[in-house]
Amino acid sequence: MHKVHDLTAEGASLERELALIKVAGSGDHRAETLRPADAFRAQIVDASVESFVFEVTGKPAKIDSFIALMQPLGLVEVVRTGLAAISRGPQGM
């Protein structure tokens, strides 16, 4: 059985999104890419000599900000899940 709830109308909820972000770069450019990734708590899920794939989770605004920072550093590709949400408190749906 499936249920659909509008959590925005039902009270407090938690919302998160997942993004995989590919950034190309080599040499000193790689270190430039890692600094903001560390600040955003992005996880490296794949690394090669020429690129990284980062996993970032959080609110959509956080992911948007991370993508904006990666743009001038060699952003190649972005894949996003969209929002996942759950209500706060002990009750289930």
C-alpha positions in Angstrom: 0.0 0.0 0.0 1.3 3.5 -0.8 0.5 6.8 0.9 1.2 10.3 -0.1 1.4 13.1 2.5 2.0 16.8 2.0 4.5 17.3 4.8 4.6 21.0 4.2 1.0 21.2 5.4 1.4 18.6 8.3 3.9 20.4 10.5 7.6 20.0 11.1 9.6 17.8 8.8 13.2 17.0 7.7 14.2 17.4 4.1 17.4 16.2 2.4 18.7 15.6 -1.1 21.6 13.6 -2.5 23.8 14.7 -5.4 26.7 13.1 -7.2 28.9 15.8 -8.7 31.8 15.1 -11.2 34.6 17.6 -11.3 37.6 17.4 -13.7 41.0 18.6 -12.9 44.6 17.7 -12.5 47.8 18.9 -10.7 47.4 21.9 -8.4 43.8 22.3 -9.6 42.9 19.1 -7.7 43.8 20.7 -4.3 41.6 23.7 -5.1 38.7 21.3 -5.7 39.2 19.5 -2.4 39.1 22.6 -0.1 35.5 23.5 -0.7 34.6 19.8 -0.8 35.9 19.4 2.7 34.0 22.6 3.9 30.8 21.1 2.5 31.5 17.7 3.9 31.3 16.2 0.5 32.5 12.6 0.3 34.8 11.4 -2.5 33.1 8.4 -4.0 35.4 8.1 -7.0 38.8 9.5 -7.9 41.0 9.3 -10.9 44.1 11.2 -12.1 41.8 13.5 -14.0 38.6 13.8 -12.0 36.6 13.4 -8.7 33.1 12.4 -8.1 31.7 13.9 -4.9 28.6 12.8 -2.9 26.9 15.7 -1.2 23.8 15.4 1.0 21.8 18.2 2.6 19.2 20.8 1.9 18.9 21.8 -1.7 20.4 25.3 -1.1 23.6 23.7 0.2 23.8 21.5 -2.9 23.2 24.5 -5.1 26.0 26.4 -3.4 28.4 23.5 -3.8 27.6 23.2 -7.5 28.1 27.0 -7.9 31.6 26.7 -6.3 32.5 23.7 -8.5 31.5 25.5 -11.7 34.7 27.4 -12.3 36.8 24.5 -11.0 35.8 22.1 -13.7 32.3 20.9 -13.1 31.5 18.2 -15.6 28.2 16.6 -14.5 25.6 16.7 -11.7 23.0 14.0 -10.8 20.4 14.9 -8.1 17.8 12.7 -6.4 15.3 15.4 -5.5 13.9 15.8 -2.0 13.3 13.0 0.4 11.4 14.1 3.5 10.1 12.6 6.8 8.0 14.1 9.5 9.6 15.0 12.9 8.5 13.3 16.1 7.6 9.8 17.1 4.6 9.3 14.8 4.7 7.5 11.5 2.7 8.1 8.5 
